[in-house]
Amino acid sequence: LTNTKVMKQFYNLLSILMVASITLLISCDEEKAAEPLVGKWKFSSVAITDNYTFAGTAITIPAGVNITAGVSEALYSVAQCSSSNLGAIELKASNQLSIICTDGSNDVTAGTWAKNSATELALNLTAPSAISLNITNVVIAGSTLSGSIAGLPISKATYGPLLTAAGVPDLTPFPDIILLNVTVSLTKI
């Protein structure tokens, strides 16, 4: 009779442990799903934060200039959507970063992402080129993520029209890539 009582207590304990394990697994899955960074994001603003003067010239791109369209087009072009308006970044729960078409027509693995701290997000891009970007001073308010990037590579295709509009007739002597400090805002879609 004592053996039966011990076995019954053992089964009760085993049942409690199984229920606790299942509960823990479910709550871990819910925590992963609750990560506010996971989802699809579109640039709503990319603005230069510091004046950029080209070496050996008096030509400056002033702080405050909005370069959202150029940055968006360069990044979203990886997915080859039918329209650049359909491009977006997707941060997946697996920490994979994809460039996608919001109409579902394409999903290109473009690197990884990591939350370095409550206020820093690392984007390790493999496409369109291999580069690591840190978004610092990250604030998430509702469906908007904002922060700063130091040294965002910007191609002549993006900054060239700014110089042309300022009256610079020949872009040949200017570098193919410049590094700009920017503020960014992304909207979750």
Sine and cosine of phi, psi and omega as CSV:
sin_phi,cos_phi,sin_psi,cos_psi,sin_omega,cos_omega
0.00,0.00,-0.58,0.81,0.03,-1.00
-0.91,0.41,-0.63,0.78,0.03,-1.00
-0.88,0.47,-0.66,0.75,0.00,-1.00
-0.91,0.41,-0.64,0.77,0.01,-1.00
-0.91,0.41,-0.65,0.76,0.02,-1.00
-0.91,0.42,-0.67,0.74,0.02,-1.00
-0.89,0.45,-0.65,0.76,0.00,-1.00
-0.90,0.43,-0.68,0.74,0.04,-1.00
-0.91,0.42,-0.63,0.78,0.03,-1.00
-0.88,0.47,-0.72,0.70,0.02,-1.00
-0.90,0.43,-0.63,0.77,0.05,-1.00
-0.89,0.45,-0.69,0.72,0.03,-1.00
-0.90,0.44,-0.68,0.73,0.03,-1.00
-0.88,0.47,-0.66,0.75,0.03,-1.00
-0.89,0.45,-0.67,0.74,0.02,-1.00
-0.90,0.44,-0.69,0.73,0.02,-1.00
-0.89,0.46,-0.64,0.77,0.01,-1.00
-0.91,0.41,-0.69,0.72,0.02,-1.00
-0.89,0.45,-0.67,0.74,0.01,-1.00
-0.90,0.43,-0.65,0.76,0.02,-1.00
-0.90,0.44,-0.71,0.71,0.02,-1.00
-0.89,0.46,-0.67,0.74,0.03,-1.00
-0.88,0.47,-0.68,0.73,0.02,-1.00
-0.90,0.45,-0.69,0.72,0.02,-1.00
-0.88,0.47,-0.68,0.74,0.01,-1.00
-0.91,0.42,-0.68,0.73,-0.02,-1.00
-0.93,0.37,-0.54,0.84,0.07,-1.00
-0.90,0.43,-0.68,0.74,0.03,-1.00
-0.89,0.46,-0.62,0.78,0.01,-1.00
-0.92,0.39,-0.59,0.81,0.03,-1.00
-0.90,0.44,-0.68,0.73,0.03,-1.00
-0.88,0.47,-0.67,0.74,-0.02,-1.00
-0.92,0.38,-0.42,0.91,-0.06,-1.00
-0.99,0.14,-0.10,0.99,0.01,-1.00
-0.86,0.51,0.90,-0.44,-0.09,-1.00
-0.93,0.37,-0.29,0.96,0.00,-1.00
-0.98,0.20,-0.40,0.92,-0.02,-1.00
-0.93,0.37,0.78,-0.63,0.02,-1.00
0.55,-0.83,-0.16,-0.99,-0.02,-1.00
-0.98,-0.21,0.73,-0.68,-0.09,-1.00
-0.76,-0.65,0.58,-0.81,0.10,-0.99
-0.83,-0.56,0.61,-0.79,0.10,-0.99
-0.91,0.41,0.78,-0.63,0.12,-0.99
-0.96,-0.30,-0.35,0.94,0.03,-1.00
-0.32,-0.95,0.71,-0.71,0.19,-0.98
-0.70,-0.71,0.91,-0.41,-0.07,-1.00
-0.79,-0.62,0.65,-0.76,0.02,-1.00
-0.94,0.34,0.73,-0.68,-0.05,-1.00
-0.99,-0.13,-0.40,0.92,-0.02,-1.00
-0.79,-0.61,0.57,-0.82,0.12,-0.99
-0.84,0.55,0.63,-0.77,0.07,-1.00
-0.87,-0.50,0.90,-0.44,0.03,-1.00
-0.95,-0.30,0.77,-0.64,0.01,-1.00
-0.95,0.31,0.73,-0.69,-0.03,-1.00
-0.81,0.58,0.69,-0.72,0.06,-1.00
0.96,0.26,0.17,0.99,0.00,-1.00
-0.70,-0.71,0.14,-0.99,0.13,-0.99
-0.98,-0.22,0.19,0.98,-0.06,-1.00
-0.99,0.12,0.82,-0.57,-0.07,-1.00
-0.78,-0.63,0.66,-0.75,0.22,-0.98
-0.99,-0.10,0.88,-0.47,-0.11,-0.99
-0.97,0.22,0.46,-0.89,0.11,-0.99
-0.86,0.52,0.52,-0.85,0.05,-1.00
0.99,-0.10,-0.23,0.97,-0.02,-1.00
-0.92,0.40,0.73,-0.68,-0.02,-1.00
-1.00,0.02,0.84,-0.54,0.00,-1.00
-0.86,-0.51,0.46,0.89,-0.05,-1.00
-0.84,0.54,-0.74,0.67,-0.07,-1.00
-0.87,0.49,-0.72,0.69,-0.02,-1.00
-0.90,0.43,-0.68,0.73,0.02,-1.00
-0.91,0.41,-0.71,0.71,0.01,-1.00
-0.87,0.50,-0.75,0.66,-0.03,-1.00
-0.88,0.47,-0.67,0.74,-0.01,-1.00
-0.89,0.45,-0.69,0.73,-0.04,-1.00
-0.97,0.23,-0.74,0.68,-0.07,-1.00
-0.94,0.34,-0.33,0.94,-0.01,-1.00
-0.88,0.48,-0.36,0.93,0.03,-1.00
-0.85,0.53,-0.61,0.80,-0.05,-1.00
-0.99,0.17,-0.20,0.98,0.01,-1.00
0.78,0.63,0.78,0.62,0.05,-1.00
-0.95,0.30,0.35,-0.94,0.01,-1.00
-0.92,0.40,-0.35,0.94,0.05,-1.00
-0.55,-0.84,0.64,-0.77,0.01,-1.00
-0.89,0.46,-0.38,0.93,0.05,-1.00
-0.92,0.40,-0.30,0.95,-0.02,-1.00
-1.00,0.02,-0.14,0.99,-0.04,-1.00
-0.97,0.25,0.48,-0.88,0.06,-1.00
-0.33,-0.95,0.24,-0.97,0.11,-0.99
-0.97,-0.23,0.69,-0.72,0.10,-1.00
-0.88,-0.48,0.84,-0.54,0.11,-0.99
-0.99,-0.15,0.91,-0.42,-0.10,-1.00
-1.00,-0.09,0.40,-0.92,-0.01,-1.00
-0.87,0.50,-0.41,0.91,0.02,-1.00
-0.98,0.18,0.07,1.00,-0.08,-1.00
0.94,0.34,0.28,0.96,0.12,-0.99
-0.99,0.11,0.60,-0.80,0.05,-1.00
-0.92,-0.39,0.78,-0.63,0.02,-1.00
-0.81,-0.59,0.49,-0.87,0.19,-0.98
-0.98,-0.22,0.81,-0.59,-0.15,-0.99
-0.79,-0.61,0.27,-0.96,0.22,-0.98
-0.98,-0.20,0.79,-0.61,-0.07,-1.00
-0.92,0.38,-0.23,0.97,0.08,-1.00
-1.00,0.07,0.06,1.00,0.05,-1.00
0.99,0.12,0.08,1.00,-0.08,-1.00
-0.98,0.22,-0.32,0.95,-0.01,-1.00
-0.39,-0.92,0.52,-0.85,0.02,-1.00
-0.55,-0.84,0.96,-0.28,-0.06,-1.00
-0.94,-0.33,0.86,-0.50,0.09,-1.00
-0.90,0.44,0.83,-0.55,-0.11,-0.99
-0.79,-0.61,0.28,0.96,0.04,-1.00
0.69,-0.72,-0.44,-0.90,-0.02,-1.00
-0.71,-0.71,0.23,-0.97,0.09,-1.00
-0.68,-0.73,0.40,-0.92,0.04,-1.00
-0.50,-0.87,0.60,-0.80,0.09,-1.00
-1.00,-0.03,0.98,-0.21,-0.05,-1.00
-0.95,0.30,-0.54,0.84,0.04,-1.00
-0.33,-0.95,-0.04,-1.00,0.00,-1.00
-0.90,0.44,-0.34,0.94,-0.06,-1.00
-0.83,-0.56,0.28,0.96,0.02,-1.00
-0.64,-0.77,0.77,-0.64,0.00,-1.00
-0.86,-0.52,0.79,-0.61,0.03,-1.00
-0.98,-0.21,0.77,-0.63,0.09,-1.00
-0.91,-0.41,0.91,-0.42,0.00,-1.00
-0.96,-0.27,1.00,-0.04,-0.11,-0.99
-1.00,0.08,0.64,-0.77,0.14,-0.99
-0.93,-0.37,-0.19,0.98,0.03,-1.00
-0.56,-0.83,0.63,-0.77,0.09,1.00
-0.94,0.33,-0.32,0.95,0.12,-0.99
-0.53,-0.85,0.33,-0.94,-0.03,-1.00
-0.97,0.24,0.89,-0.46,0.01,-1.00
-0.36,-0.93,0.56,-0.83,0.10,-0.99
-0.95,-0.32,0.79,-0.61,0.03,-1.00
-0.87,-0.50,0.69,-0.72,0.11,-0.99
-0.94,-0.35,0.84,-0.55,0.14,-0.99
-1.00,-0.07,0.90,-0.44,-0.03,-1.00
-0.96,-0.27,0.18,-0.98,-0.02,-1.00
0.81,0.58,0.61,0.79,-0.05,-1.00
-0.92,0.39,0.74,-0.67,0.11,-0.99
-0.76,-0.65,0.77,-0.64,0.10,-0.99
-0.93,-0.36,0.88,-0.48,0.02,-1.00
-0.79,-0.62,0.95,-0.30,-0.06,-1.00
0.90,0.43,-0.86,-0.51,-0.02,-1.00
-0.97,-0.22,0.33,0.94,-0.01,-1.00
-0.89,-0.46,0.74,-0.67,0.11,-0.99
-0.93,-0.38,0.78,-0.63,0.04,-1.00
-0.75,-0.66,0.41,-0.91,0.01,-1.00
0.01,-1.00,-0.25,-0.97,-0.04,-1.00
-0.79,-0.62,0.54,-0.84,0.11,-0.99
-0.80,-0.60,0.81,-0.58,0.09,-1.00
-1.00,-0.07,0.79,-0.61,0.07,-1.00
0.96,0.28,0.70,0.72,0.07,-1.00
-0.96,0.28,0.85,-0.53,0.02,-1.00
-0.94,0.35,0.79,-0.61,-0.01,-1.00
-0.84,-0.55,0.79,-0.61,-0.05,-1.00
-0.99,0.16,0.32,-0.95,0.06,-1.00
-0.87,0.50,-0.50,0.86,0.04,-1.00
-0.88,0.48,-0.49,0.87,0.01,-1.00
-1.00,0.03,-0.72,0.70,-0.06,-1.00
-1.00,0.06,-0.35,0.94,-0.03,-1.00
-0.82,0.57,-0.73,0.68,0.02,-1.00
-0.86,0.51,-0.49,0.87,0.06,-1.00
-0.91,0.41,-0.66,0.75,0.01,-1.00
-0.94,0.35,-0.67,0.74,0.02,-1.00
-0.87,0.49,-0.68,0.73,0.02,-1.00
-0.91,0.42,-0.43,0.90,0.01,-1.00
-1.00,0.05,0.06,1.00,0.07,-1.00
0.99,-0.12,0.17,0.98,0.04,-1.00
-0.99,0.17,0.91,-0.42,-0.12,-0.99
-0.99,0.17,-0.47,0.88,-0.11,-0.99
-0.79,-0.61,0.90,-0.44,-0.01,-1.00
-1.00,-0.01,-0.05,1.00,-0.07,-1.00
-0.79,0.61,-0.72,0.69,-0.07,-1.00
-0.97,0.26,-0.08,1.00,-0.07,-1.00
-1.00,0.04,0.51,-0.86,-0.06,-1.00
-0.92,0.40,0.45,-0.89,0.02,-1.00
-0.92,0.38,-0.54,0.84,-0.03,-1.00
-0.73,-0.68,0.68,-0.73,0.16,-0.99
-0.82,-0.57,0.37,-0.93,0.02,-1.00
-0.95,-0.30,0.85,-0.52,-0.03,-1.00
-0.87,-0.49,0.58,-0.82,0.15,-0.99
-1.00,0.04,0.76,-0.65,-0.09,-1.00
-0.68,-0.73,0.36,-0.93,0.26,-0.96
-0.97,-0.24,0.57,-0.82,0.00,-1.00
-0.78,-0.62,0.52,-0.86,0.18,-0.98
-0.73,-0.68,0.72,-0.69,0.07,-1.00
-0.83,-0.56,0.57,-0.82,0.02,-1.00
-0.92,-0.40,0.75,-0.67,0.04,-1.00
-0.97,0.25,0.74,-0.67,-0.03,-1.00
-0.91,-0.41,0.00,0.00,0.00,0.00
